[in-house]
Amino acid sequence: MESIHFKHKIGLALVSYIVIGFMIGGGIFVYTGIVYQYSGQALPLAYALAVIPVFISMLPLAMLGAAMPVSGANYMYASRMVSPGLAFTGVWVYALASFFGQIPLYLIGCSQYIQSLFPHLQIIPVALLILTFFYLINLFGVRIAAQIQGLLVVLLIAALVVYITGGAGKLQADNFKPLLEKGTGGLILSFALLTFTYFGGNGIIEIGSEIRNPGKTIPRAFFISFPIVTVLYIGIALITVGSVSPDSIKGAVEPLVVVGKANLSGGLYLFFILGGAVLALLTTLNSLLIIGTRSLLMMVQDNMLPYWMGKMTRKHQVPWVLLTIIYLLSIIGVLSGFSLTTFASYASLGGLVIFLPILLAAWRFPKKYPKEYRLSGFKLTPFWLRFSVIVGLLMVFFFGIIIVYDLKAWFKILFFLLFIASGYVTFLIRKRRLKRLGRPLDLKL
């Protein structure tokens, strides 16, 4: 499905580290404070519910990645099996979500945690310094970035276990009452926002052709990462809500900081902040930079983006122009002054939009590529494939409507809708230009 062949491959351990690091960052250390405003004492329940539809809807992606591993899968599968216009628009919107929403969200959140330890530091300069560091790391290629990811994830899990064990002895049943203090609507909105915290799992198919034995490695990475992340999420939510009085975390921007100070000694608290909060956000940021260029690179290959954007370093095969564009857009996001809540909503919406065309691709996959479907090492039966895709589509539409409604400000909603429209218009302009040049869009395999 692609003409670009990557020489450097990574195995199951590094793939799992990328997925775990991708998922944990937003789930606990940024979204907990935001979502607690809506969920209250039902926060652990919201985390437990959120994993169910996401895991089910991820199964078709694991099947696609195992059967036909490619780089830039979010674009490649959708453009070949559904619609090149829909695929282009999906990646276009995801670019907004990641580079102008998700990355600034994690950078600012990480800087806030660092500032809690070193109050004299300024948030924006620290955020830009962190971004620059990981930008430079990723210029050395996917293998080096993934190895660093592995080390960071091991430290991250250790720090989260410290947080959970430090507060386990202080859990009080009364702290969970009333469970639905914010009402059923608050729980549903929290459920919707938190689905995005498990979406990191779908990112790994973006580097399918850079994985050793992807037919087995990709589904195994899914089944390793989801249980680990789910247990950690629910454990931390239980400690956050149940080990301190509700009054102590109401209105707290970073409730995990409040709870950590209450439950952990000085040295353990420092390890939790640096090894947990900071590394969770850094591993997600690093994962975004690892996979962020791949669909864009495939769009360059299809002439849907200018050729010069796809220039790669000779030794490490890094698309340095695209990576630099991501770096610059992320700087603009950090400097934009948008609130963390707005960044979180844009990031969630972008994750849902990119999910739509690839779910449709999974639905069409058995008929479009019957041989690959039949020979796949990880294959869903027709019933489970349709069921999983339907669950994913319902999740996309239902939660998308909820998140758009919660944006409230019309200019924020309009900005996002205009960006979707601009993506499709850009596709049409590019397609017409190729036709005029005598190079009509041809996506036959």
Buried (B, 14 or more C-beta within 10 A) or exposed (E): BBEBEBEBBBEBBBBBBBBBBBBBBBBBBBBBBBBBBBBBBBBBBBBBBBBBBBBBBBBBBBBBBBBBBBBBBBBBBBBBBBBBBBBBBBBBBBBBBBBBBBBBBBBBBBBBBBBBBEEEEEBBEBBBEBBEEBBEBBBBBBBBBBBBBBEBBBBBBBBBBBBBBBBBEBBEEEBBEEBBBBEEEBBBBBBBBBBBBBBBBBBBBBBBBBBEBBBBBBBBBBEBBBEBBBEBBBBBBBBBBBBBEBEBBEEBEBBBBBBBBBBBEEEBBEBBBBBBBBBBBBBBBBBBBBBBBBBBBBBBBBBBBEEEBBEBEEEBBBBBBBBBBBBEBBBEBBEEEBEBBBBBBBBBBBBBBBBBBBBBBBBBBBEBBEEBBEEBBBBBEEEBBBBBBBBBBEBBEBBBEBBBEBBEEEEBBEBBEEBBEBBBEBBEEBBEEBEEEEEEBEBEE
